[in-house]
Amino acid sequence: MSQSTWKDQIKKKWGPHNHCPICGKAMPTEKQFCSQNCRDNYHGTQKKQKKKSRFQMIFMVGMMAVLFVFLFMFS
């Protein structure tokens, strides 16, 4: 008498599937997003995040340059 685990029961009921990283809907395993809207939303978010990271890096380098200038000016 072997009882299947709850994971096995879910696999039998729903079959293999993935979830959309944006909205969380179940979808086939070969797809990365459930809809074009979610794909566009994901890529838009990625562009904003990349732009923000680039700005932060430039700001940090600028601040370090200013600190080094003051360090050598007043020492």
N, CA, C and O of each residue as an XYZ file, in Angstrom:
300
protein
N       0.837     -1.187      0.000
C       0.000      0.000      0.000
C       0.878      1.244      0.000
O       1.276      1.731      1.058
N       1.168      1.740     -1.153
C       1.968      2.960     -1.222
C       1.045      4.147     -1.498
O       0.260      4.137     -2.446
N       1.154      5.130     -0.679
C       0.368      6.333     -0.876
C       1.239      7.367     -1.560
O       2.395      7.572     -1.189
N       0.675      8.011     -2.554
C       1.458      9.034     -3.242
C       1.458     10.321     -2.423
O       0.516     10.621     -1.690
N       2.527     11.055     -2.572
C       2.647     12.309     -1.834
C       1.745     13.361     -2.475
O       1.205     13.155     -3.562
N       1.595     14.457     -1.806
C       0.738     15.527     -2.338
C       1.331     16.107     -3.609
O       0.590     16.562     -4.481
N       2.665     16.100     -3.734
C       3.292     16.597     -4.963
C       2.943     15.697     -6.146
O       2.666     16.183     -7.242
N       2.956     14.398     -5.921
C       2.582     13.461     -6.981
C       1.122     13.644     -7.385
O       0.780     13.557     -8.565
N       0.272     13.897     -6.406
C      -1.141     14.115     -6.704
C      -1.336     15.367     -7.539
O      -2.153     15.382     -8.460
N      -0.585     16.424     -7.219
C      -0.689     17.668     -7.990
C      -0.176     17.451     -9.410
O      -0.778     17.938    -10.367
N       0.930     16.726     -9.553
C       1.479     16.450    -10.884
C       0.495     15.670    -11.734
O       0.353     15.937    -12.927
N      -0.193     14.699    -11.122
C      -1.191     13.926    -11.864
C      -2.349     14.813    -12.299
O      -2.853     14.688    -13.415
N      -2.764     15.703    -11.417
C      -3.934     16.540    -11.705
C      -3.637     17.601    -12.748
O      -4.430     17.787    -13.671
N      -2.510     18.309    -12.627
C      -2.222     19.448    -13.492
C      -1.220     19.150    -14.588
O      -1.186     19.875    -15.582
N      -0.428     18.149    -14.459
C       0.588     17.844    -15.446
C       1.756     18.807    -15.324
O       1.745     19.698    -14.474
N       2.762     18.632    -16.167
C       3.915     19.532    -16.085
C       3.545     20.935    -16.552
O       2.927     21.112    -17.601
N       3.930     21.922    -15.762
C       3.641     23.310    -16.119
C       4.596     24.246    -15.379
O       5.225     23.857    -14.394
N       4.693     25.461    -15.858
C       5.447     26.532    -15.206
C       4.475     27.635    -14.842
O       3.303     27.598    -15.216
N       4.973     28.615    -14.110
C       4.157     29.769    -13.764
C       4.784     31.024    -14.353
O       6.007     31.160    -14.382
N       3.950     31.933    -14.817
C       4.403     33.198    -15.393
C       5.126     34.005    -14.307
O       4.602     34.144    -13.201
N       6.326     34.541    -14.604
C       7.052     35.305    -13.581
C       6.397     36.643    -13.237
O       6.717     37.232    -12.205
N       5.494     37.128    -14.075
C       4.833     38.410    -13.828
C       3.532     38.226    -13.064
O       3.361     38.796    -11.986
N       2.619     37.441    -13.605
C       1.287     37.333    -12.988
C       1.071     36.037    -12.218
O       0.124     35.950    -11.436
N       1.918     35.028    -12.412
C       1.809     33.788    -11.656
C       0.836     32.770    -12.214
O       0.598     31.746    -11.574
N       0.261     33.014    -13.392
C      -0.674     32.060    -13.983
C       0.070     30.813    -14.455
O       1.227     30.887    -14.870
N      -0.604     29.674    -14.387
C      -0.023     28.429    -14.887
C      -0.006     28.467    -16.413
O      -0.913     29.008    -17.044
N       1.050     27.880    -16.998
C       1.190     27.880    -18.459
C       2.018     26.662    -18.856
O       2.618     26.019    -17.995
N       2.058     26.335    -20.151
C       2.857     25.193    -20.596
C       4.343     25.401    -20.306
O       4.809     26.535    -20.192
N       5.071     24.307    -20.189
C       6.486     24.388    -19.826
C       7.347     25.035    -20.894
O       8.388     25.608    -20.571
N       6.950     24.965    -22.150
C       7.790     25.521    -23.213
C       7.676     27.038    -23.349
O       8.472     27.650    -24.060
N       6.711     27.646    -22.688
C       6.547     29.102    -22.760
C       7.237     29.772    -21.573
O       7.302     29.215    -20.477
N       7.749     30.972    -21.813
C       8.401     31.725    -20.746
C       7.417     32.692    -20.075
O       7.526     32.959    -18.879
N       6.457     33.216    -20.848
C       5.446     34.143    -20.338
C       4.077     33.676    -20.806
O       3.965     32.988    -21.820
N       3.032     34.051    -20.067
C       1.687     33.593    -20.433
C       1.074     34.426    -21.555
O       0.219     33.932    -22.291
N       1.499     35.685    -21.697
C       0.924     36.546    -22.730
C       1.944     37.584    -23.185
O       2.981     37.783    -22.553
N       1.625     38.235    -24.289
C       2.501     39.290    -24.800
C       2.539     40.471    -23.828
O       3.567     41.136    -23.695
N       1.429     40.727    -23.158
C       1.376     41.811    -22.173
C       2.368     41.565    -21.035
O       3.078     42.482    -20.623
N       2.420     40.338    -20.530
C       3.365     40.006    -19.468
C       4.803     40.094    -19.976
O       5.690     40.534    -19.245
N       5.043     39.681    -21.216
C       6.386     39.764    -21.793
C       6.830     41.224    -21.886
O       7.953     41.560    -21.511
N       5.948     42.090    -22.386
C       6.269     43.512    -22.506
C       6.507     44.140    -21.134
O       7.422     44.944    -20.956
N       5.677     43.763    -20.177
C       5.812     44.272    -18.811
C       7.169     43.866    -18.231
O       7.848     44.682    -17.607
N       7.562     42.617    -18.434
C       8.836     42.109    -17.927
C      10.011     42.857    -18.552
O      10.923     43.289    -17.847
N       9.987     43.008    -19.875
C      11.097     43.682    -20.548
C      11.155     45.168    -20.180
O      12.245     45.730    -20.076
N      10.020     45.800    -19.986
C       9.990     47.193    -19.548
C      10.589     47.349    -18.161
O      11.348     48.282    -17.902
N      10.244     46.435    -17.280
C      10.791     46.459    -15.925
C      12.302     46.227    -15.948
O      13.042     46.875    -15.207
N      12.756     45.312    -16.789
C      14.188     45.033    -16.895
C      14.958     46.254    -17.398
O      16.049     46.546    -16.908
N      14.387     46.971    -18.383
C      15.041     48.178    -18.896
C      15.152     49.244    -17.810
O      16.193     49.885    -17.670
N      14.075     49.435    -17.040
C      14.093     50.416    -15.957
C      15.123     50.043    -14.902
O      15.845     50.906    -14.402
N      15.194     48.756    -14.561
C      16.130     48.311    -13.544
C      17.575     48.478    -14.023
O      18.450     48.860    -13.246
N      17.818     48.194    -15.291
C      19.166     48.354    -15.830
C      19.579     49.828    -15.837
O      20.718     50.164    -15.514
N      18.646     50.696    -16.205
C      18.918     52.136    -16.220
C      19.205     52.642    -14.802
O      20.115     53.446    -14.598
N      18.435     52.172    -13.839
C      18.621     52.568    -12.446
C      19.979     52.099    -11.930
O      20.672     52.851    -11.244
N      20.362     50.874    -12.250
C      21.652     50.343    -11.811
C      22.802     51.139    -12.417
O      23.789     51.426    -11.739
N      22.675     51.489    -13.675
C      23.710     52.274    -14.346
C      23.846     53.647    -13.681
O      24.961     54.114    -13.446
N      22.723     54.289    -13.381
C      22.741     55.588    -12.719
C      23.402     55.489    -11.346
O      24.208     56.347    -10.987
N      23.069     54.451    -10.573
C      23.659     54.273     -9.248
C      25.164     54.080     -9.333
O      25.906     54.612     -8.507
N      25.619     53.325    -10.322
C      27.052     53.092    -10.470
C      27.777     54.392    -10.827
O      28.835     54.683    -10.269
N      27.222     55.164    -11.740
C      27.823     56.448    -12.120
C      27.855     57.388    -10.920
O      28.852     58.076    -10.697
N      26.784     57.423    -10.154
C      26.716     58.265     -8.962
C      27.787     57.873     -7.947
O      28.457     58.737     -7.382
N      27.946     56.571     -7.717
C      28.950     56.100     -6.746
C      30.368     56.450     -7.202
O      31.190     56.881     -6.394
N      30.651     56.268     -8.472
C      31.974     56.608     -8.988
C      32.206     58.112     -8.862
O      33.300     58.541     -8.496
N      31.199     58.900     -9.158
C      31.303     60.353     -9.019
C      31.562     60.770     -7.581
O      32.399     61.635     -7.321
N      30.853     60.162     -6.657
C      31.050     60.483     -5.241
C      32.456     60.095     -4.780
O      33.082     60.826     -4.012
N      32.943     58.960     -5.243
C      34.302     58.553     -4.874
C      35.324     59.535     -5.428
O      36.298     59.864     -4.751
N      35.111     60.004     -6.651
C      36.024     60.978     -7.248
C      36.041     62.270     -6.428
O      37.104     62.836     -6.169
N      34.856     62.731     -6.023
C      34.773     63.940     -5.200
C      35.476     63.729     -3.863
O      36.192     64.619     -3.402
N      35.289     62.584     -3.237
C      35.942     62.300     -1.958
C      37.464     62.270     -2.103
O      38.177     62.781     -1.239
N      37.958     61.684     -3.170
C      39.414     61.658     -3.391
C      39.969     63.064     -3.620
O      41.057     63.391     -3.147
N      39.228     63.882     -4.337
C      39.672     65.265     -4.555
C      39.778     65.988     -3.226
O      40.791     66.632     -2.953
N      38.750     65.893     -2.396
C      38.788     66.546     -1.081
C      39.862     65.955     -0.191
O      40.485     66.679      0.587
N      40.090     64.666     -0.288
C      41.110     64.018      0.526
C      42.493     64.589      0.209
O      43.271     64.876      1.119
N      42.796     64.750     -1.064
C      44.112     65.241     -1.443
C      44.229     66.769     -1.382
O      45.333     67.301     -1.270
N      43.098     67.473     -1.456
C      43.132     68.922     -1.350
C      43.436     69.390      0.063
O      44.190     70.344      0.255
N      42.858     68.730      1.046
C      42.957     69.200      2.422
C      43.938     68.382      3.272
O      43.921     68.495      4.497
N      44.774     67.577      2.658
C      45.713     66.803      3.484
C      47.111     67.365      3.439
O      48.014     66.827      4.080
